Amino acid sequence: KVRVLIAVSRLFTKACTPKGTGQAMRRFPGPIPVVNHHHAVRDNGVGKLQADVFTSVKVMLLRSRRFCQRDKYWHGKYRRGTHLSISRLLSGFFSIILSRSLVLLATWYPGDETIRFTSEGPLRLMFSRSGLSIGNHHELHFTREIKLDAQEGSIKRTRKPSTVQGKIAERPMWSADLNVTMLAELSLEPAPPNGRGSACFFRVHSDIPQITLFDDGQVLIHKLQAPANIAQQTFPKIDQLRCTHFRLMTELSLVALHRKGETPTASLTKPDGSAGKILMMNSATTFDMLFEYHLTLLNHQVYAEYHHYAYILALVKPVELHGRSAKFAKHIAMGTQLAQTWIPARQSWDIVCHMDLDAWHASWAPFSTYADMWPSHKDLLLGDTGQIWLNSGLMCARPTRWALRFFDRVINAVFLYARNDGELGAGVGNHPDRDSAEDFVSLGFKRDQPAVWHVLSQTWADDAGVPYQGPGCIDWGSACNPDENPLECWHWCHWDALQRTDLQERVSQSHSKTTRWKGLEDVNRLTHVHLAPPRGTESAVRNQGQGDNSPPALHRMCLRSCYSVLSRAAISLCSLLFGGSVCWPKDVDKMSLCDGKGCMMQMNDGGGGWIKHTGHQHWRDILPKCVPTSVSEALQVQRDFLSHCERRKNDQ
């Protein structure tokens, strides 16, 4: 027994301690050999082949982890090389994640499209300055609004801002409703010999920034120039004009008017295929609003004459608004023109389109291209700009009874009811005393878009069961009558209601299935409104609308920031450290940080658009010079807008 123990001890020592070393032997990297041949050299120099025979006992000992206690590996721990490999792998993984995150932040330009994408994604994540929603499952209201734009003093202004919109009344109110049909009967009677109305014409000069008005016998020439020279002009106020709706006169009529004093004649109009007779409109409530828009007015004029459309400039007097905000002038103008269809012996139109003054035709494609995609049972046509909401900067309508009623409801839309002494009423749509008590007046909307949404949501609540609460919405009072961005109103009062709507989708002629609201494009599954798609595949402007079945988007706007998330974070950090306007770009919009050039670059990609609409905040620097006034210029702007804008700027 003693001999056996001594033999096992020697085997253990030989297995754990190699010859000539005092360190424990680590496990073989490969299979353990049974016989290991090596050369040994005797003292006399004669070589001899020797072999170390590994018996089964040695093999058992080498593979056992209970022996050789000095070797850490035999306790089940990893070798140092394994630790390094895992560390390097994790470091590489986190480096890739960090670099990809930086690339994402450096190439992510946030804006309305971001909100649209998240709100229509799998999570239905909708967020605004006052909170966020995940579909109709979870809501989170912030204790105070989060500021998304720069502070007023952060953006340095080196040039005086342009006057591009009328003054918005702080408390627009009225005591009597308006009816567009009655307005049309009173203000749009034909001129002699066909009636007792007024002869009202206008034309924009192409060679100089100037407009001529024929105000029922009185000729007025108005220069469209910079605001600095406004005081040098002597021109009557809009209230002093006899006419409201000025029809485009021919170029020959303009020459005859100035030379001979002859009464102008209207430009020739022809039906545009299946779309019929088309009327294009602009509106304004002050002459100041026209100063910046010589090229856009000329753009509308040339486009209308090119396609033989009628064109009217409506100069709506403040007295005609009867206390309403100037933002509702276009709805009054559109409604009165649509109403002419229902008045005997009046000139009527098959389609009436109105666009804001800061919008222009970027494509010379005819409107019939879009009218052919407009279902005949829909009364109103809007363009999907890519925003989260419906934009009223471009509206087209058919002269239906519903359309007349729609414009009546918009211009008479009530935000709250107020007492004459300034005390707010109950704030509900059916105030018990609003019809009988004379001490209540209607407090209207400051901006027209929330009023349009309000009327449409009420319509869809009746027709499709949209759970719209109107003034009963919890955020109605704080969000639906803002001075600027009405995002919170759309979020809490309209988007939230649409998310809870069950829509019927026809599978076959006899079967239909119920589906949930997927996004803004589902407006086309509701009644009365058709929303043109936001993008076209190939721009029709390249082929002048000929032989191209994929026209550009109907309505394009500036929606993205001109600075990435990473750049905006760096600017904010710089501003936090140094303060003031040192770190912020100059002469840009405080929300998007875009100047006119950045806005044009956005609207020029993706095939452009039939109408490009900047918004007044982007009407600056190079942009006003980029508006095309002919087919050839429209093609040039589509190819290289910078060269065209710079050339026109240098020429002037």
Secondary structure per residue as TSV (DSSP state, phi and psi in degrees):
chain	resnum	aa	ss	phi	psi
A	1	K	-	360.0	-39.5
A	2	V	H	-63.9	-41.7
A	3	R	H	-62.2	-41.5
A	4	V	H	-61.7	-44.7
A	5	L	H	-62.3	-41.2
A	6	I	H	-63.5	-42.1
A	7	A	H	-63.2	-44.1
A	8	V	H	-63.2	-40.0
A	9	S	H	-62.5	-43.5
A	10	R	H	-63.9	-42.1
A	11	L	H	-60.6	-41.7
A	12	F	H	-62.6	-43.8
A	13	T	H	-65.4	-41.2
A	14	K	H	-68.7	-34.3
A	15	A	H	-71.8	-36.6
A	16	C	H	-90.6	-20.5
A	17	T	S	-126.9	106.7
A	18	P	-	-64.3	160.3
A	19	K	T	-64.8	137.1
A	20	G	T	81.0	4.0
A	21	T	-	-129.7	157.8
A	22	G	-	-108.3	12.3
A	23	Q	S	-101.4	152.6
A	24	A	-	-68.5	141.2
A	25	M	-	-80.2	128.7
A	26	R	-	-83.1	165.3
A	27	R	-	-64.2	143.6
A	28	F	-	-62.6	139.5
A	29	P	S	-69.1	-21.8
A	30	G	S	-123.6	-165.3
A	31	P	-	-61.8	144.7
A	32	I	-	-78.4	121.3
A	33	P	-	-73.9	150.1
A	34	V	S	-82.7	-39.4
A	35	V	E	-126.8	130.7
A	36	N	E	-118.1	111.5
A	37	H	E	-88.7	139.0
A	38	H	E	-154.1	162.9
A	39	H	E	-97.3	136.0
A	40	A	E	-118.9	146.7
A	41	V	E	-112.6	122.7
A	42	R	-	-74.5	170.0
A	43	D	T	-65.8	-29.5
A	44	N	T	-85.3	6.0
A	45	G	S	86.0	-2.0
A	46	V	-	-85.5	126.6
A	47	G	E	-78.4	151.9
A	48	K	E	-145.1	132.1
A	49	L	E	-81.3	119.9
A	50	Q	E	-117.3	161.3
A	51	A	E	-140.1	132.9
A	52	D	E	-94.1	114.3
A	53	V	E	-88.6	120.0
A	54	F	-	-92.7	106.8
A	55	T	-	-77.2	172.8
A	56	S	H	-62.2	-29.1
A	57	V	H	-66.9	-42.8
A	58	K	H	-62.6	-44.0
A	59	V	H	-59.8	-42.1
A	60	M	H	-63.2	-41.0
A	61	L	H	-68.9	-40.1
A	62	L	H	-66.1	-31.4
A	63	R	H	-89.0	-5.7
A	64	S	-	-87.0	137.8
A	65	R	S	-93.8	-1.9
A	66	R	S	-86.1	-11.7
A	67	F	S	-103.8	178.4
A	68	C	-	52.7	62.1
A	69	Q	T	-65.0	-18.3
A	70	R	T	-76.0	-18.1
A	71	D	-	-87.4	115.1
A	72	K	G	-61.5	-30.9
A	73	Y	G	-61.9	-32.4
A	74	W	G	-73.9	-8.2
A	75	H	G	-89.0	2.1
A	76	G	T	94.6	9.5
A	77	K	-	-90.4	156.6
A	78	Y	-	-77.5	154.8
A	79	R	-	-74.3	162.2
A	80	R	H	-60.3	-34.6
A	81	G	H	-64.3	-35.5
A	82	T	H	-65.9	-42.3
A	83	H	H	-58.3	-43.5
A	84	L	H	-64.3	-39.4
A	85	S	H	-64.3	-44.9
A	86	I	H	-65.7	-40.3
A	87	S	H	-62.2	-44.5
A	88	R	H	-65.3	-37.6
A	89	L	H	-63.3	-45.3
A	90	L	H	-65.4	-40.2
A	91	S	H	-62.2	-42.8
A	92	G	H	-64.7	-39.5
A	93	F	H	-62.8	-47.7
A	94	F	H	-68.1	-31.1
A	95	S	H	-65.6	-40.6
A	96	I	H	-64.5	-44.1
A	97	I	H	-61.2	-44.0
A	98	L	H	-64.7	-44.9
A	99	S	H	-65.7	-40.9
A	100	R	H	-65.2	-37.1
A	101	S	H	-65.3	-42.0
A	102	L	H	-64.8	-40.5
A	103	V	H	-62.6	-41.7
A	104	L	H	-62.0	-47.6
A	105	L	H	-66.8	-30.9
A	106	A	H	-78.5	-19.6
A	107	T	H	-113.3	5.0
A	108	W	-	-97.6	114.7
A	109	Y	-	-107.2	98.9
A	110	P	-	-69.9	162.2
A	111	G	B	166.1	-160.0
A	112	D	H	-61.3	-34.0
A	113	E	H	-64.5	-31.8
A	114	T	H	-65.2	-44.9
A	115	I	H	-64.1	-40.6
A	116	R	H	-63.0	-42.2
A	117	F	H	-65.6	-46.4
A	118	T	H	-70.5	-35.3
A	119	S	H	-73.1	-20.5
A	120	E	T	-108.5	7.0
A	121	G	S	-81.3	-173.8
A	122	P	T	-60.1	-34.7
A	123	L	T	-83.5	-14.9
A	124	R	-	53.5	48.3
A	125	L	E	-86.1	111.6
A	126	M	E	-114.2	129.6
A	127	F	E	-136.3	150.6
A	128	S	E	-146.2	-171.2
A	129	R	T	-71.5	-17.0
A	130	S	T	-105.7	-4.0
A	131	G	E	161.9	-171.3
A	132	L	E	-143.0	156.7
A	133	S	E	-134.5	145.2
A	134	I	E	-114.0	93.9
A	135	G	T	57.3	-137.6
A	136	N	T	-109.4	25.2
A	137	H	T	-99.3	-43.9
A	138	H	E	-134.6	141.6
A	139	E	E	-134.1	145.4
A	140	L	E	-137.8	114.2
A	141	H	E	-97.9	127.6
A	142	F	-	-75.4	150.6
A	143	T	S	-67.9	-27.6
A	144	R	S	-147.1	156.3
A	145	E	-	-68.6	140.8
A	146	I	-	-88.4	128.9
A	147	K	-	-81.4	121.3
A	148	L	-	-98.5	-16.6
A	149	D	S	-109.2	171.4
A	150	A	-	-73.4	157.2
A	151	Q	-	-69.4	159.0
A	152	E	T	-59.3	-37.4
A	153	G	T	-86.9	-1.4
A	154	S	T	-76.9	-37.3
A	155	I	S	-89.3	119.0
A	156	K	-	-81.6	132.1
A	157	R	-	-105.7	116.6
A	158	T	S	-96.9	-11.7
A	159	R	S	-129.6	149.3
A	160	K	-	-67.9	134.2
A	161	P	-	-66.1	153.6
A	162	S	-	-84.4	150.3
A	163	T	-	-90.1	104.0
A	164	V	-	-120.8	-0.1
A	165	Q	S	-152.2	155.6
A	166	G	-	-70.5	164.5
A	167	K	-	-70.1	132.5
A	168	I	-	-91.0	122.2
A	169	A	-	-65.5	141.9
A	170	E	S	-72.2	-40.1
A	171	R	S	-134.7	75.6
A	172	P	-	-67.1	128.8
A	173	M	E	-149.7	154.7
A	174	W	E	-152.7	166.2
A	175	S	S	-116.5	-11.1
A	176	A	S	-132.5	140.0
A	177	D	-	-77.8	155.4
A	178	L	-	-104.9	154.0
A	179	N	-	-128.4	120.3
A	180	V	H	-66.8	-30.4
A	181	T	H	-66.9	-42.3
A	182	M	H	-65.5	-38.4
A	183	L	H	-62.6	-40.5
A	184	A	H	-64.8	-40.6
A	185	E	H	-63.4	-35.6
A	186	L	H	-85.5	-38.1
A	187	S	H	-103.8	-13.0
A	188	L	-	-117.5	28.3
A	189	E	-	-68.2	138.4
A	190	P	-	-61.6	152.9
A	191	A	-	-75.8	160.3
A	192	P	T	-56.4	148.5
A	193	P	T	-88.3	1.0
A	194	N	T	-83.5	-13.4
A	195	G	-	-169.8	-168.3
A	196	R	S	-110.4	19.5
A	197	G	-	-81.7	-169.9
A	198	S	-	-102.4	153.0
A	199	A	-	-94.1	114.1
A	200	C	E	-130.8	118.1
A	201	F	E	-140.4	161.1
A	202	F	E	-151.9	162.5
A	203	R	E	-158.4	138.1
A	204	V	E	-91.4	132.7
A	205	H	-	-77.0	138.4
A	206	S	S	-87.9	-25.4
A	207	D	S	-89.4	-30.1
A	208	I	S	-133.9	153.0
A	209	P	S	-73.5	87.3
A	210	Q	E	-154.5	148.8
A	211	I	E	-131.4	138.7
A	212	T	E	-110.6	129.0
A	213	L	E	-112.5	134.4
A	214	F	E	-106.8	98.9
A	215	D	E	-97.8	75.0
A	216	D	T	52.3	52.6
A	217	G	T	104.8	-21.5
A	218	Q	E	-99.5	127.2
A	219	V	E	-96.5	124.3
A	220	L	E	-123.9	128.1
A	221	I	E	-112.5	120.8
A	222	H	E	-120.2	125.7
A	223	K	E	-84.0	132.7
A	224	L	-	-98.8	97.2
A	225	Q	-	-138.5	-178.3
A	226	A	-	-64.9	152.2
A	227	P	G	-59.1	-24.3
A	228	A	G	-64.7	-23.9
A	229	N	G	-102.3	10.6
A	230	I	G	-63.2	-40.5
A	231	A	G	-64.5	-19.6
A	232	Q	G	-78.9	-10.6
A	233	Q	-	-94.7	143.0
A	234	T	-	-112.8	103.6
A	235	F	-	-142.0	139.0
A	236	P	-	-66.3	156.7
A	237	K	-	-76.1	161.9
A	238	I	G	-60.5	-32.0
A	239	D	G	-61.6	-25.3
A	240	Q	G	-87.8	-4.9
A	241	L	-	-75.7	150.3
A	242	R	S	-83.5	-32.7
A	243	C	-	-101.2	161.6
A	244	T	S	-118.8	-46.1
A	245	H	E	-102.6	111.5
A	246	F	E	-102.3	124.5
A	247	R	E	-90.9	144.5
A	248	L	E	-66.9	127.3
A	249	M	B	-93.9	161.6
A	250	T	-	-74.6	162.3
A	251	E	H	-67.2	-35.8
A	252	L	H	-65.9	-35.3
A	253	S	H	-64.8	-36.8
A	254	L	H	-63.3	-42.9
A	255	V	H	-64.8	-44.7
A	256	A	H	-65.7	-33.0
A	257	L	H	-65.3	-44.2
A	258	H	H	-75.4	-30.8
A	259	R	H	-89.2	-41.5
A	260	K	H	-117.4	-9.3
A	261	G	-	74.0	22.6
A	262	E	-	-75.9	150.1
A	263	T	-	-68.7	130.2
A	264	P	-	-67.4	164.0
A	265	T	-	-120.8	150.0
A	266	A	B	-75.0	153.4
A	267	S	-	-64.4	152.5
A	268	L	-	-70.1	137.0
A	269	T	-	-122.7	143.8
A	270	K	-	-137.0	151.8
A	271	P	-	-65.2	145.7
A	272	D	-	-105.1	81.5
A	273	G	G	58.6	-135.5
A	274	S	G	-73.1	-14.4
A	275	A	G	-73.0	-23.1
A	276	G	-	80.3	-154.2
A	277	K	S	-81.5	129.6
A	278	I	E	-118.4	136.4
A	279	L	E	-115.5	126.3
A	280	M	E	-104.1	140.4
A	281	M	E	-134.7	150.2
A	282	N	E	-130.4	161.4
A	283	S	E	-145.5	155.5
A	284	A	E	-155.3	158.0
A	285	T	S	-116.2	-8.9
A	286	T	S	-142.6	156.0
A	287	F	G	-70.6	-24.2
A	288	D	G	-59.4	-30.8
A	289	M	G	-67.9	-17.8
A	290	L	G	-90.5	-13.4
A	291	F	T	-59.1	-39.4
A	292	E	T	-88.3	-0.4
A	293	Y	-	-120.9	36.8
A	294	H	H	-61.7	-46.4
A	295	L	H	-71.9	-36.6
A	296	T	H	-69.3	-39.8
A	297	L	H	-63.0	-40.9
A	298	L	H	-66.8	-37.9
A	299	N	H	-59.7	-47.7
A	300	H	H	-63.9	-39.3
A	301	Q	H	-65.6	-47.3
A	302	V	H	-66.7	-41.2
A	303	Y	H	-62.0	-45.0
A	304	A	H	-63.0	-43.5
A	305	E	H	-68.2	-35.6
A	306	Y	H	-60.9	-38.8
A	307	H	H	-101.7	3.9
A	308	H	T	62.5	44.0
A	309	Y	-	-97.5	152.7
A	310	A	E	-76.0	150.4
A	311	Y	E	-140.0	126.7
A	312	I	E	-129.5	135.0
A	313	L	E	-106.2	114.7
A	314	A	E	-97.7	114.6
A	315	L	E	-100.9	91.4
A	316	V	-	-82.0	124.7
A	317	K	-	-75.7	145.0
A	318	P	H	-56.8	-32.5
A	319	V	H	-66.1	-27.2
A	320	E	H	-75.8	-16.5
A	321	L	H	-79.9	-21.8
A	322	H	T	54.4	45.4
A	323	G	T	93.6	-5.0
A	324	R	-	-79.9	163.1
A	325	S	-	-65.3	147.9
A	326	A	G	-63.4	-17.1
A	327	K	G	-65.0	-16.9
A	328	F	G	-95.0	6.2
A	329	A	H	-62.6	-39.0
A	330	K	H	-68.6	-31.4
A	331	H	H	-72.0	-36.8
A	332	I	H	-65.8	-42.6
A	333	A	H	-65.6	-45.5
A	334	M	H	-64.0	-44.5
A	335	G	H	-62.3	-40.6
A	336	T	H	-67.7	-35.9
A	337	Q	H	-70.7	-37.8
A	338	L	H	-65.5	-33.6
A	339	A	H	-67.8	-18.7
A	340	Q	G	-62.9	-25.3
A	341	T	G	-60.9	-30.3
A	342	W	G	-98.9	8.2
A	343	I	S	-110.2	123.9
A	344	P	T	-59.6	145.3
A	345	A	T	64.1	25.6
A	346	R	-	-110.3	150.1
A	347	Q	-	-73.1	131.3
A	348	S	-	-127.2	168.8
A	349	W	-	-130.2	148.8
A	350	D	S	-81.2	-29.8
A	351	I	E	-144.1	135.8
A	352	V	E	-120.1	126.2
A	353	C	E	-120.4	135.9
A	354	H	E	-123.5	136.9
A	355	M	E	-133.2	150.0
A	356	D	-	-66.7	161.8
A	357	L	T	-70.5	-22.9
A	358	D	T	-92.4	22.8
A	359	A	E	-120.3	150.1
A	360	W	E	-149.3	163.0
A	361	H	E	-79.1	112.8
A	362	A	S	-92.3	-17.8
A	363	S	-	-122.5	142.5
A	364	W	-	-94.9	16.3
A	365	A	-	-63.4	141.0
A	366	P	-	-68.1	154.2
A	367	F	T	-65.9	-24.7
A	368	S	H	-59.4	-22.8
A	369	T	H	-58.5	-38.2
A	370	Y	H	-91.3	-29.8
A	371	A	H	-64.5	-32.5
A	372	D	T	-66.5	-23.7
A	373	M	T	-94.1	1.5
A	374	W	S	-94.1	109.2
A	375	P	-	-56.8	141.4
A	376	S	T	-67.1	-21.9
A	377	H	T	-88.7	0.2
A	378	K	-	-98.5	136.9
A	379	D	-	-91.8	-30.4
A	380	L	E	-123.1	137.4
A	381	L	E	-118.1	125.0
A	382	L	E	-125.5	157.9
A	383	G	E	-102.3	136.9
A	384	D	-	-79.7	106.3
A	385	T	-	-82.7	-10.9
A	386	G	S	99.6	-6.7
A	387	Q	S	-73.4	171.3
A	388	I	S	-77.2	-21.1
A	389	W	S	-118.7	-179.9
A	390	L	-	-87.1	128.1
A	391	N	-	-103.0	131.8
A	392	S	-	-99.1	13.9
A	393	G	S	-66.1	-24.8
A	394	L	E	-133.1	120.2
A	395	M	E	-135.3	137.2
A	396	C	E	-127.0	142.0
A	397	A	E	-142.9	149.4
A	398	R	-	-94.4	148.9
A	399	P	-	-78.4	64.8
A	400	T	-	-97.8	166.5
A	401	R	H	-62.9	-38.9
A	402	W	H	-63.9	-39.9
A	403	A	H	-61.9	-42.3
A	404	L	H	-62.2	-44.6
A	405	R	H	-64.4	-35.6
A	406	F	H	-61.1	-49.0
A	407	F	H	-68.8	-32.9
A	408	D	H	-59.8	-44.5
A	409	R	H	-69.9	-34.4
A	410	V	H	-67.4	-49.0
A	411	I	H	-71.4	-17.9
A	412	N	T	-107.2	11.2
A	413	A	-	-64.1	133.0
A	414	V	E	-108.1	128.2
A	415	F	E	-81.1	-52.2
A	416	L	E	-145.6	163.7
A	417	Y	E	-103.2	135.3
A	418	A	E	-127.5	149.2
A	419	R	E	-78.8	159.5
A	420	N	T	-64.6	-22.2
A	421	D	T	-86.0	5.0
A	422	G	S	97.7	-8.0
A	423	E	-	-76.8	133.2
A	424	L	B	-72.8	144.3
A	425	G	-	-81.3	-159.4
A	426	A	-	-68.3	-21.3
A	427	G	-	77.9	24.2
A	428	V	S	-117.0	159.5
A	429	G	T	-66.6	-29.1
A	430	N	T	-114.5	70.2
A	431	H	-	-67.3	132.4
A	432	P	T	-64.5	-25.8
A	433	D	T	-107.8	6.0
A	434	R	T	-70.2	-25.8
A	435	D	T	-91.0	-27.0
A	436	S	T	-101.9	-31.1
A	437	A	-	-89.3	130.8
A	438	E	T	-82.3	-10.8
A	439	D	T	-88.4	8.9
A	440	F	E	-110.4	138.3
A	441	V	E	-125.3	162.5
A	442	S	E	-89.0	124.3
A	443	L	E	-96.6	113.1
A	444	G	E	-89.6	-179.0
A	445	F	-	-81.0	145.0
A	446	K	S	-74.2	-39.2
A	447	R	S	-114.6	152.9
A	448	D	H	-82.0	-26.4
A	449	Q	H	-62.9	-46.4
A	450	P	H	-60.0	-31.0
A	451	A	H	-69.3	-40.9
A	452	V	H	-62.1	-46.0
A	453	W	H	-60.2	-41.2
A	454	H	H	-60.2	-46.9
A	455	V	H	-67.3	-43.2
A	456	L	H	-65.5	-41.9
A	457	S	H	-65.8	-36.2
A	458	Q	H	-63.3	-41.0
A	459	T	H	-63.3	-45.5
A	460	W	H	-70.6	-27.4
A	461	A	H	-64.4	-38.3
A	462	D	H	-75.7	-38.7
A	463	D	H	-87.0	-37.3
A	464	A	H	-123.1	4.3
A	465	G	-	74.5	25.4
A	466	V	-	-65.1	125.4
A	467	P	-	-76.4	58.7
A	468	Y	-	-84.0	130.3
A	469	Q	-	-99.7	-11.6
A	470	G	G	61.0	-133.2
A	471	P	G	-61.5	-13.1
A	472	G	G	-77.0	-7.8
A	473	C	S	-62.2	137.4
A	474	I	T	-62.2	-27.8
A	475	D	T	-104.1	13.8
A	476	W	H	-57.9	-52.1
A	477	G	H	-64.9	-33.0
A	478	S	H	-94.0	-18.1
A	479	A	H	-118.8	-23.7
A	480	C	S	-97.7	9.9
A	481	N	S	-141.2	56.1
A	482	P	-	-84.3	168.1
A	483	D	S	-80.6	-27.6
A	484	E	S	-126.3	-109.0
A	485	N	-	-76.0	120.9
A	486	P	-	-93.3	32.2
A	487	L	H	-60.1	-41.8
A	488	E	H	-62.9	-35.9
A	489	C	H	-64.3	-45.4
A	490	W	I	-64.1	-40.1
A	491	H	I	-61.0	-59.7
A	492	W	I	-85.5	-28.0
A	493	C	I	-105.1	-26.0
A	494	H	I	-114.2	-53.4
A	495	W	I	-60.8	-43.0
A	496	D	H	-61.7	-39.5
A	497	A	H	-69.2	-39.7
A	498	L	H	-65.7	-33.6
A	499	Q	H	-63.5	-24.0
A	500	R	T	-96.0	11.9
A	501	T	-	-95.7	134.6
A	502	D	E	-95.5	121.5
A	503	L	E	-107.1	144.4
A	504	Q	E	-91.8	123.3
A	505	E	E	-112.9	120.7
A	506	R	E	-76.2	122.5
A	507	V	S	-90.3	-42.0
A	508	S	S	-145.2	-175.1
A	509	Q	S	-65.7	-26.7
A	510	S	S	-113.0	-6.7
A	511	H	-	-129.8	148.1
A	512	S	E	-144.8	157.5
A	513	K	E	-127.0	156.1
A	514	T	E	-95.7	127.5
A	515	T	E	-130.5	160.9
A	516	R	E	-85.2	163.1
A	517	W	-	-62.7	127.4
A	518	K	-	-102.5	-32.2
A	519	G	S	175.6	-175.8
A	520	L	G	-62.8	-27.1
A	521	E	G	-64.2	-17.1
A	522	D	G	-72.8	-3.4
A	523	V	G	-55.7	-32.9
A	524	N	G	-68.5	-12.2
A	525	R	G	-93.3	-3.0
A	526	L	S	-96.8	-174.2
A	527	T	S	-94.4	151.7
A	528	H	S	75.1	-24.5
A	529	V	E	-116.9	133.9
A	530	H	E	-114.8	130.8
A	531	L	E	-108.4	112.1
A	532	A	E	-66.1	144.0
A	533	P	-	-62.5	154.9
A	534	P	S	-76.8	-19.5
A	535	R	-	-138.2	148.7
A	536	G	-	-109.4	157.1
A	537	T	S	-78.5	-48.6
A	538	E	S	-125.7	140.4
A	539	S	-	-73.9	125.1
A	540	A	G	-71.1	-15.4
A	541	V	G	-65.2	-25.0
A	542	R	G	-69.6	-29.0
A	543	N	G	-111.2	14.5
A	544	Q	T	55.5	32.0
A	545	G	T	78.6	8.2
A	546	Q	S	-107.4	127.4
A	547	G	S	70.9	22.5
A	548	D	-	-129.1	115.7
A	549	N	S	-91.1	2.5
A	550	S	S	-122.4	83.7
A	551	P	-	-72.3	165.7
A	552	P	-	-68.9	172.7
A	553	A	E	-58.6	146.2
A	554	L	E	-66.2	-37.7
A	555	H	E	-142.5	116.4
A	556	R	E	-116.1	144.8
A	557	M	E	-139.5	168.6
A	558	C	-	-83.9	117.0
A	559	L	-	-122.0	-22.4
A	560	R	B	-103.4	158.3
A	561	S	-	-71.4	147.0
A	562	C	S	-86.5	-2.1
A	563	Y	S	-123.3	138.2
A	564	S	-	-70.7	170.7
A	565	V	H	-60.9	-40.7
A	566	L	H	-64.6	-42.5
A	567	S	H	-66.4	-40.6
A	568	R	H	-66.7	-35.3
A	569	A	H	-65.1	-40.6
A	570	A	H	-65.5	-39.9
A	571	I	H	-64.5	-42.9
A	572	S	H	-64.6	-41.0
A	573	L	H	-64.5	-42.8
A	574	C	H	-61.9	-42.3
A	575	S	H	-65.8	-35.7
A	576	L	H	-66.6	-35.1
A	577	L	H	-81.1	-41.1
A	578	F	H	-109.0	-19.7
A	579	G	-	70.4	176.1
A	580	G	T	70.3	-159.3
A	581	S	T	-106.0	20.1
A	582	V	S	-66.0	-39.3
A	583	C	S	-89.2	-14.9
A	584	W	S	-92.4	149.4
A	585	P	-	-68.0	158.7
A	586	K	S	-97.1	151.6
A	587	D	S	52.3	50.8
A	588	V	-	-129.1	166.7
A	589	D	-	-70.4	136.2
A	590	K	T	-70.9	-19.5
A	591	M	T	-88.3	-54.8
A	592	S	T	-90.4	-14.2
A	593	L	-	58.5	32.8
A	594	C	-	-104.3	141.1
A	595	D	-	-97.5	-173.1
A	596	G	H	-63.5	-38.1
A	597	K	H	-64.4	-45.4
A	598	G	H	-62.9	-36.4
A	599	C	H	-65.5	-42.8
A	600	M	H	-64.2	-38.3
A	601	M	H	-63.0	-38.7
A	602	Q	H	-63.6	-46.6
A	603	M	H	-75.5	-13.6
A	604	N	H	-89.0	-17.2
A	605	D	S	-87.2	168.6
A	606	G	T	67.4	26.4
A	607	G	T	90.2	3.2
A	608	G	-	71.0	-147.5
A	609	G	E	-163.7	159.1
A	610	W	E	-69.3	-44.6
A	611	I	E	-118.4	129.8
A	612	K	E	-108.2	132.2
A	613	H	E	-132.6	116.4
A	614	T	-	-87.2	-32.6
A	615	G	-	82.4	143.5
A	616	H	G	-62.8	-26.2
A	617	Q	G	-69.4	-18.5
A	618	H	G	-102.8	2.7
A	619	W	-	-80.8	84.8
A	620	R	-	-156.6	168.2
A	621	D	T	39.7	-112.9
A	622	I	T	-81.6	-19.2
A	623	L	G	-60.4	-46.1
A	624	P	G	-58.6	-19.9
A	625	K	G	-87.6	-3.4
A	626	C	G	-94.0	-2.2
A	627	V	-	-73.9	122.3
A	628	P	-	-76.4	149.9
A	629	T	-	-125.6	19.6
A	630	S	S	-162.8	169.9
A	631	V	H	-63.3	-44.3
A	632	S	H	-64.2	-39.3
A	633	E	H	-68.1	-36.0
A	634	A	H	-61.1	-40.4
A	635	L	H	-66.7	-39.7
A	636	Q	H	-67.4	-41.5
A	637	V	H	-63.3	-37.0
A	638	Q	H	-65.1	-36.1
A	639	R	H	-79.6	-47.0
A	640	D	H	-154.2	88.8
A	641	F	H	-71.9	-28.9
A	642	L	H	-64.2	-44.9
A	643	S	H	-64.4	-39.1
A	644	H	H	-65.6	-44.0
A	645	C	H	-66.8	-42.3
A	646	E	H	-66.5	-39.2
A	647	R	H	-63.8	-43.8
A	648	R	H	-67.0	-36.6
A	649	K	H	-65.3	-39.9
A	650	N	H	-70.4	-33.7
A	651	D	H	-66.1	-29.7
A	652	Q	-	-94.6	360.0
